[in-house]
Amino acid sequence: MTFSTVPPHQLSAVEPDWQRERLGFCEWNSGKRLLRSIRDYQRLRQQTVLFYPLRVLVVLRHRFWSVVSGADIPLNCCLGGGLLLPHPNGVVIHPDAVVGPNCMIHHQVTLGTVASGGVPTLAGRVDVGAGAKLLGPIVIGPHASIGANAVVLTDVPPEHVAVGIPARCRPRRGNA
């Protein structure tokens, strides 16, 4: 298992830490493998027609890892570098949602829309707890945390914690 050399409270909200997504030799981590298939597809999508057969293989690999991990993360969504999915089971991300660099998304999280339209935007270094639902045209500030099972329907300022149903924000205490 590979670990980043940067302590979690010192991660940048702007510069991605690509070490967080790196797979170790013979490491079975469905979240990292799913992310790798998404990154490969996005890289190949910019290439010429020559790479079409390779693109088909990457799409098939993405479908395989989506089933294995139980996550619904589309190939065309905007994911910042250094994203961690420790337990990707049940993660659902809307194709138009934006996830900033060095974020961590736990299991059963939904980044989606409501009837009025719009999708969430996560800034850098946001931690989203298990079972949280972020719905609608909201912006989550850098270094914010979303508590487990929180339902977030309004913006969360930078370095705040949102907890509850519906979520209420409070300033973060300490570094972590």
ZADO-1210 file (C-alpha; in nm, 4 decimals, padded with zeros to 6 digits):
<atoms>
<atom x="00.0000" y="00.0000" z="00.0000" code="MET" pos="1"/>
<atom x="00.1321" y="00.3425" z="-00.0916" code="THR" pos="2"/>
<atom x="00.0907" y="00.6459" z="00.1261" code="PHE" pos="3"/>
<atom x="00.1426" y="01.0117" z="00.0548" code="SER" pos="4"/>
<atom x="00.4345" y="01.1744" z="00.2316" code="THR" pos="5"/>
<atom x="00.2284" y="01.4884" z="00.2995" code="VAL" pos="6"/>
<atom x="00.0260" y="01.4871" z="00.6248" code="PRO" pos="7"/>
<atom x="-00.3508" y="01.5181" z="00.5554" code="PRO" pos="8"/>
<atom x="-00.3845" y="01.8589" z="00.7231" code="HIS" pos="9"/>
<atom x="-00.1078" y="02.0023" z="00.5028" code="GLN" pos="10"/>
<atom x="-00.2502" y="01.8936" z="00.1661" code="LEU" pos="11"/>
<atom x="-00.2912" y="02.1734" z="-00.0835" code="SER" pos="12"/>
<atom x="-00.6333" y="02.2797" z="-00.2051" code="ALA" pos="13"/>
<atom x="-00.4803" y="02.3836" z="-00.5379" code="VAL" pos="14"/>
<atom x="-00.1933" y="02.1491" z="-00.6325" code="GLU" pos="15"/>
<atom x="-00.2961" y="01.7821" z="-00.6722" code="PRO" pos="16"/>
<atom x="-00.0947" y="01.5182" z="-00.4882" code="ASP" pos="17"/>
<atom x="-00.0841" y="01.2451" z="-00.7533" code="TRP" pos="18"/>
<atom x="00.0807" y="01.0039" z="-00.5061" code="GLN" pos="19"/>
<atom x="-00.2627" y="00.9557" z="-00.3476" code="ARG" pos="20"/>
<atom x="-00.3911" y="00.7902" z="-00.6682" code="GLU" pos="21"/>
<atom x="-00.0829" y="00.5787" z="-00.7377" code="ARG" pos="22"/>
<atom x="-00.1303" y="00.2028" z="-00.7298" code="LEU" pos="23"/>
<atom x="00.1238" y="-00.0162" z="-00.5575" code="GLY" pos="24"/>
<atom x="00.2592" y="-00.3321" z="-00.7165" code="PHE" pos="25"/>
<atom x="-00.0197" y="-00.5957" z="-00.7208" code="CYS" pos="26"/>
<atom x="-00.2430" y="-00.3682" z="-00.5116" code="GLU" pos="27"/>
<atom x="-00.6130" y="-00.4540" z="-00.5263" code="TRP" pos="28"/>
<atom x="-00.7842" y="-00.1221" z="-00.4699" code="ASN" pos="29"/>
<atom x="-01.1010" y="-00.0899" z="-00.6742" code="SER" pos="30"/>
<atom x="-01.1281" y="00.2852" z="-00.6100" code="GLY" pos="31"/>
<atom x="-00.7818" y="00.3577" z="-00.7444" code="LYS" pos="32"/>
<atom x="-00.8320" y="00.1245" z="-01.0410" code="ARG" pos="33"/>
<atom x="-01.1635" y="00.2899" z="-01.1267" code="LEU" pos="34"/>
<atom x="-00.9960" y="00.6326" z="-01.1110" code="LEU" pos="35"/>
<atom x="-00.7130" y="00.5076" z="-01.3320" code="ARG" pos="36"/>
<atom x="-00.9615" y="00.3919" z="-01.5968" code="SER" pos="37"/>
<atom x="-01.1317" y="00.7343" z="-01.5877" code="ILE" pos="38"/>
<atom x="-00.7967" y="00.9154" z="-01.6166" code="ARG" pos="39"/>
<atom x="-00.6909" y="00.6892" z="-01.9069" code="ASP" pos="40"/>
<atom x="-01.0157" y="00.7538" z="-02.0924" code="TYR" pos="41"/>
<atom x="-00.9884" y="01.1297" z="-02.0471" code="GLN" pos="42"/>
<atom x="-00.6304" y="01.1214" z="-02.1715" code="ARG" pos="43"/>
<atom x="-00.7210" y="00.9100" z="-02.4774" code="LEU" pos="44"/>
<atom x="-01.0307" y="01.1184" z="-02.5579" code="ARG" pos="45"/>
<atom x="-00.7991" y="01.4022" z="-02.6574" code="GLN" pos="46"/>
<atom x="-00.6016" y="01.1822" z="-02.8973" code="GLN" pos="47"/>
<atom x="-00.6676" y="01.1233" z="-03.2669" code="THR" pos="48"/>
<atom x="-00.8928" y="00.8581" z="-03.4217" code="VAL" pos="49"/>
<atom x="-00.5951" y="00.6215" z="-03.4308" code="LEU" pos="50"/>
<atom x="-00.6541" y="00.5378" z="-03.0643" code="PHE" pos="51"/>
<atom x="-01.0223" y="00.4414" z="-03.1043" code="TYR" pos="52"/>
<atom x="-00.9712" y="00.0650" z="-03.0367" code="PRO" pos="53"/>
<atom x="-00.7682" y="00.1479" z="-02.7261" code="LEU" pos="54"/>
<atom x="-01.0438" y="00.3833" z="-02.6109" code="ARG" pos="55"/>
<atom x="-01.2968" y="00.0988" z="-02.6400" code="VAL" pos="56"/>
<atom x="-01.0792" y="-00.1185" z="-02.4158" code="LEU" pos="57"/>
<atom x="-01.0542" y="00.1609" z="-02.1592" code="VAL" pos="58"/>
<atom x="-01.4343" y="00.2006" z="-02.1592" code="VAL" pos="59"/>
<atom x="-01.4735" y="-00.1728" z="-02.0998" code="LEU" pos="60"/>
<atom x="-01.2185" y="-00.1532" z="-01.8183" code="ARG" pos="61"/>
<atom x="-01.4144" y="00.1363" z="-01.6648" code="HIS" pos="62"/>
<atom x="-01.7367" y="-00.0652" z="-01.6793" code="ARG" pos="63"/>
<atom x="-01.5653" y="-00.3615" z="-01.5149" code="PHE" pos="64"/>
<atom x="-01.4251" y="-00.1526" z="-01.2279" code="TRP" pos="65"/>
<atom x="-01.7579" y="00.0290" z="-01.1894" code="SER" pos="66"/>
<atom x="-01.9276" y="-00.3045" z="-01.1290" code="VAL" pos="67"/>
<atom x="-01.6529" y="-00.4328" z="-00.9003" code="VAL" pos="68"/>
<atom x="-01.6408" y="-00.1129" z="-00.6949" code="SER" pos="69"/>
<atom x="-02.0157" y="-00.0481" z="-00.7027" code="GLY" pos="70"/>
<atom x="-01.9610" y="00.3168" z="-00.7942" code="ALA" pos="71"/>
<atom x="-02.1394" y="00.5265" z="-01.0559" code="ASP" pos="72"/>
<atom x="-01.8776" y="00.7764" z="-01.1694" code="ILE" pos="73"/>
<atom x="-01.9105" y="00.8741" z="-01.5367" code="PRO" pos="74"/>
<atom x="-01.6121" y="00.8880" z="-01.7679" code="LEU" pos="75"/>
<atom x="-01.6697" y="01.2527" z="-01.8588" code="ASN" pos="76"/>
<atom x="-01.6943" y="01.4051" z="-01.5094" code="CYS" pos="77"/>
<atom x="-01.4450" y="01.6642" z="-01.3870" code="CYS" pos="78"/>
<atom x="-01.2295" y="01.5111" z="-01.1117" code="LEU" pos="79"/>
<atom x="-00.9311" y="01.6918" z="-00.9639" code="GLY" pos="80"/>
<atom x="-00.6050" y="01.5076" z="-00.9102" code="GLY" pos="81"/>
<atom x="-00.5311" y="01.3315" z="-00.5832" code="GLY" pos="82"/>
<atom x="-00.8898" y="01.2120" z="-00.5341" code="LEU" pos="83"/>
<atom x="-00.9284" y="00.9337" z="-00.2784" code="LEU" pos="84"/>
<atom x="-01.2118" y="00.6820" z="-00.2776" code="LEU" pos="85"/>
<atom x="-01.1249" y="00.4599" z="00.0219" code="PRO" pos="86"/>
<atom x="-01.4461" y="00.2579" z="-00.0140" code="HIS" pos="87"/>
<atom x="-01.6081" y="00.3459" z="-00.3484" code="PRO" pos="88"/>
<atom x="-01.9186" y="00.1309" z="-00.2930" code="ASN" pos="89"/>
<atom x="-02.2328" y="00.3315" z="-00.3686" code="GLY" pos="90"/>
<atom x="-02.0599" y="00.6552" z="-00.4720" code="VAL" pos="91"/>
<atom x="-02.2720" y="00.8418" z="-00.7284" code="VAL" pos="92"/>
<atom x="-02.1369" y="01.1512" z="-00.9033" code="ILE" pos="93"/>
<atom x="-02.3381" y="01.3554" z="-01.1531" code="HIS" pos="94"/>
<atom x="-02.1551" y="01.3993" z="-01.4879" code="PRO" pos="95"/>
<atom x="-02.1558" y="01.7800" z="-01.4494" code="ASP" pos="96"/>
<atom x="-02.0332" y="01.7864" z="-01.0879" code="ALA" pos="97"/>
<atom x="-01.6857" y="01.9276" z="-01.0251" code="VAL" pos="98"/>
<atom x="-01.4497" y="01.7735" z="-00.7683" code="VAL" pos="99"/>
<atom x="-01.1360" y="01.9700" z="-00.6797" code="GLY" pos="100"/>
<atom x="-00.7872" y="01.8371" z="-00.6093" code="PRO" pos="101"/>
<atom x="-00.6996" y="01.6216" z="-00.3065" code="ASN" pos="102"/>
<atom x="-01.0597" y="01.5488" z="-00.2058" code="CYS" pos="103"/>
<atom x="-01.1688" y="01.2354" z="-00.0203" code="MET" pos="104"/>
<atom x="-01.5093" y="01.0804" z="-00.0863" code="ILE" pos="105"/>
<atom x="-01.6260" y="00.7928" z="00.1331" code="HIS" pos="106"/>
<atom x="-01.8860" y="00.5265" z="00.0501" code="HIS" pos="107"/>
<atom x="-02.2558" y="00.5865" z="-00.0259" code="GLN" pos="108"/>
<atom x="-02.1960" y="00.9542" z="-00.1160" code="VAL" pos="109"/>
<atom x="-02.4128" y="01.1268" z="-00.3762" code="THR" pos="110"/>
<atom x="-02.3144" y="01.4419" z="-00.5649" code="LEU" pos="111"/>
<atom x="-02.6300" y="01.5175" z="-00.7565" code="GLY" pos="112"/>
<atom x="-02.8953" y="01.7552" z="-00.8693" code="THR" pos="113"/>
<atom x="-03.2388" y="01.8594" z="-00.7457" code="VAL" pos="114"/>
<atom x="-03.5508" y="01.9532" z="-00.9434" code="ALA" pos="115"/>
<atom x="-03.4376" y="02.3152" z="-00.9802" code="SER" pos="116"/>
<atom x="-03.1195" y="02.2016" z="-01.1590" code="GLY" pos="117"/>
<atom x="-02.7530" y="02.2644" z="-01.0910" code="GLY" pos="118"/>
<atom x="-02.4887" y="02.0365" z="-00.9438" code="VAL" pos="119"/>
<atom x="-02.2348" y="02.0633" z="-00.6604" code="PRO" pos="120"/>
<atom x="-01.8851" y="02.2017" z="-00.6963" code="THR" pos="121"/>
<atom x="-01.6231" y="02.0842" z="-00.4471" code="LEU" pos="122"/>
<atom x="-01.3147" y="02.3020" z="-00.4061" code="ALA" pos="123"/>
<atom x="-00.9786" y="02.1519" z="-00.3141" code="GLY" pos="124"/>
<atom x="-00.9116" y="01.9324" z="-00.0095" code="ARG" pos="125"/>
<atom x="-01.2761" y="01.8580" z="00.0795" code="VAL" pos="126"/>
<atom x="-01.3548" y="01.5487" z="00.2882" code="ASP" pos="127"/>
<atom x="-01.7012" y="01.3998" z="00.2398" code="VAL" pos="128"/>
<atom x="-01.8167" y="01.1523" z="00.5053" code="GLY" pos="129"/>
<atom x="-01.9974" y="00.8240" z="00.4447" code="ALA" pos="130"/>
<atom x="-02.3558" y="00.8498" z="00.3294" code="GLY" pos="131"/>
<atom x="-02.3507" y="01.2252" z="00.2704" code="ALA" pos="132"/>
<atom x="-02.5735" y="01.3773" z="00.0018" code="LYS" pos="133"/>
<atom x="-02.4661" y="01.7002" z="-00.1688" code="LEU" pos="134"/>
<atom x="-02.7524" y="01.8198" z="-00.3851" code="LEU" pos="135"/>
<atom x="-02.8142" y="02.1181" z="-00.6092" code="GLY" pos="136"/>
<atom x="-02.6079" y="02.4148" z="-00.7279" code="PRO" pos="137"/>
<atom x="-02.3911" y="02.4441" z="-00.4170" code="ILE" pos="138"/>
<atom x="-02.0246" y="02.5276" z="-00.3661" code="VAL" pos="139"/>
<atom x="-01.8187" y="02.3555" z="-00.0976" code="ILE" pos="140"/>
<atom x="-01.5193" y="02.5721" z="00.0000" code="GLY" pos="141"/>
<atom x="-01.1589" y="02.4530" z="00.0272" code="PRO" pos="142"/>
<atom x="-01.0578" y="02.2526" z="00.3347" code="HIS" pos="143"/>
<atom x="-01.4225" y="02.1922" z="00.4296" code="ALA" pos="144"/>
<atom x="-01.5586" y="01.8702" z="00.5764" code="SER" pos="145"/>
<atom x="-01.8983" y="01.7150" z="00.5273" code="ILE" pos="146"/>
<atom x="-02.0144" y="01.4888" z="00.8100" code="GLY" pos="147"/>
<atom x="-02.1448" y="01.1360" z="00.7692" code="ALA" pos="148"/>
<atom x="-02.5070" y="01.1164" z="00.6495" code="ASN" pos="149"/>
<atom x="-02.5297" y="01.4953" z="00.6127" code="ALA" pos="150"/>
<atom x="-02.7677" y="01.6352" z="00.3515" code="VAL" pos="151"/>
<atom x="-02.6085" y="01.9522" z="00.2158" code="VAL" pos="152"/>
<atom x="-02.8411" y="02.1870" z="00.0254" code="LEU" pos="153"/>
<atom x="-02.6575" y="02.5188" z="00.0780" code="THR" pos="154"/>
<atom x="-02.3030" y="02.6456" z="00.0271" code="ASP" pos="155"/>
<atom x="-02.0357" y="02.5512" z="00.2806" code="VAL" pos="156"/>
<atom x="-01.7709" y="02.8213" z="00.3478" code="PRO" pos="157"/>
<atom x="-01.3985" y="02.7391" z="00.3424" code="PRO" pos="158"/>
<atom x="-01.2648" y="02.5536" z="00.6478" code="GLU" pos="159"/>
<atom x="-01.6111" y="02.4769" z="00.7860" code="HIS" pos="160"/>
<atom x="-01.7797" y="02.1521" z="00.8863" code="VAL" pos="161"/>
<atom x="-02.1330" y="02.0702" z="00.7692" code="ALA" pos="162"/>
<atom x="-02.3323" y="01.8172" z="00.9739" code="VAL" pos="163"/>
<atom x="-02.6945" y="01.7147" z="01.0111" code="GLY" pos="164"/>
<atom x="-03.0113" y="01.6878" z="00.8063" code="ILE" pos="165"/>
<atom x="-03.0348" y="01.9486" z="00.6608" code="PRO" pos="166"/>
<atom x="-02.6706" y="02.0324" z="00.7129" code="ALA" pos="167"/>
<atom x="-02.5676" y="02.3239" z="00.9316" code="ARG" pos="168"/>
<atom x="-02.2190" y="02.4734" z="00.9096" code="CYS" pos="169"/>
<atom x="-01.9813" y="02.5561" z="01.1893" code="ARG" pos="170"/>
<atom x="-01.6146" y="02.6653" z="01.1820" code="PRO" pos="171"/>
<atom x="-01.3568" y="02.3891" z="01.1976" code="ARG" pos="172"/>
<atom x="-01.1511" y="02.3580" z="01.5147" code="ARG" pos="173"/>
<atom x="-00.7864" y="02.2516" z="01.4971" code="GLY" pos="174"/>
<atom x="-00.5826" y="02.1445" z="01.1930" code="ASN" pos="175"/>
<atom x="-00.7363" y="01.8105" z="01.1065" code="ALA" pos="176"/>
</atoms>
